[in-house]
Amino acid sequence: MIYKLTALFIIVCTAGLFTAAHFSSPPENLGINGGKLSPCPNSPNCVSSQENDKAHTVQSIKASGTNKQVMKKLRACIKQMGGKIVSRSGPYLHAEFRSRWFRFVDDLECIYDEAEGRIELRSAARLGYSDFGVNKKRVEELRNRFENKK
C-alpha cells in the first residue's frame, strides 16, 4: 500500500510540475526598461551582463557589424542551441529555452549595443529558486558559439 501511495504521489507531483512549466506565461518585466534589461531577482536562477554582484554577473558578448548582421548571427546560434526566438525588435531579442524533462522555460534576452560593440544579456528561469547554473552555462555556450561562428 505504501508503494502505491508513493507512486501516486510521484505521479501527481510530476504532473503538477509539468503543468506549471508548460503553461507558465512570460514575466511582465521582460524587455528594455530605461535602456537596460530588468535586474535579476535575489534568487540564483538568473544571470545578466548588466548586474554588478558576483552571483548574477556574466560578461557581455563582443560583437561587430550592423544590427541586422549581428541579430542574424545571434538568432542562428540560439536556434542551434535549441532556443525558440519569441520576438525581435531593433537591437532587442527575446528567446525561450525549455528543459528536457519537465519543459521548464527560461527566458534569454539580448540587446545589441552597436556603438559599444557588445551584446548585453539576461537569462532567467521562470519558475523555481535555483537553476543549478543552467542559465550561466547557456550564456557561456552562446558566447562560444557566437564568437567562433564565421
N, C-alpha and C positions, 0 to 999 in steps of 0.2 A: 504493500500500500504506500509506503514512504517513497519508493522508487517512482510509482505512478504520479504522486503529488509533485515530486521533484521535477520529473519530466514535464509535467503540465506547467509548472512554474517557469521553467526554462523556455518553453514554447510561448507562453503568454508574454514574458519579458522580451523575447526576441521579436515577436510580432509588434509589440509596443515600440521598440527601438526602430524597427523597420518603418513603421507608420510615421513616427515622429521625424525620422530622417528624410523619408520620401516626400512628405508633404510640408516640410519647413519652407517658409517663404523668405525671400531675401531681407536682410536687415534694412531698416529705414535710413541708416547712416552711411549707405554706400554712395560713392560719387565724390566729386570735388566740392569741398566746403572751404570757402575762403582761400582758394588757391591750393589747398592741401587735401590729402586723404584724411579720413577720420582717424583719430588716435586709437591705439589699441586699448582694450579694457585691461583691468588688473590681472585677469586670468592668463595663464601661459599658453593660450591657444591662438595667438596672434603674433605676427611679426610685421615690421614696417621699416622702410628705409628713412622714414621721417620721425622715428622715435629716438629718444636720447638715452633711455635706460638699457642696460646690457641685456636684460631678459627678452626684450622685444625688438632690438635693433638688428637689421640686416643692411648690407651695403646696396646702394643703387646699382643699376647696370649701366656700364659705359656704352654709349651709342652715338652714331653719327649718321647724318643723312637727313633727308626730308621727313616730315611726319608720315607721309604716305609710305615711304620706303621702310622706315623703322616699324611702323604698325604692321605692314605685310610680313616682315621677318618675325616679329613678335607673335603674330597670330599663327604662323606656321609652326613655331616652336611649341606654343601652347597646345595646338592640335596634336603634334607628335607625342606630347606627354599625356594625352587622353583628356585634355580640358575641352570645355564647350564654351565658345565665345557667346556671351549673352548680349553685350552691347558694345558699341564703339562710337564715340563722338569726338571728333577732332583729336586731341592728344590723349584722350582717356579711353581705356579699355577695361571691361569687366568680364571675367571668365569664371566658370564654375568647375570644380573638380569633385567627383564622387568617390568615396572609399569603396573598395572592392566588395566587402562582405555586407555591411549594413547600409551602404549607399548614403552615408553621411555627406553633407555638402559643405565644401569650403569655398569661400569667395576669394578670388585673386583680382586685385585692382592694380592698374598701371597707368602712370601719367608720363608722357614723354616731354621732357624739357629740352627742346631743340637748342636753345641758346646756351644751356649749360652742358649739353651733350650727355644726358643721363636719363634713365628711366627710373622714376620713383615707384616703389612697390608697397603693397599691403596684402597680406594673405592671412585669412582668419577662418576658423571653424564657426559654423552657425550654432552648433549645439555642444554642450558639454563644457568641462572646465579645462582639461588638459588634452592636447593633441599628440603627445609623446614625440614632439619635434617634427611632425609631418609637414607643417607649413614652412618651417625653416628649410627643411630638406628640399621641398618643392621649389622654393625661391632659388636655392643654390643650383639645383638641376636646370632651372630656366636660365640662370646666368651662364652656366657652362654651355648649354645648347646655343644660346643667343650669341655669345662671344666667339664660338667656334664654327658658327654657320656662315657659309660663304654666300 
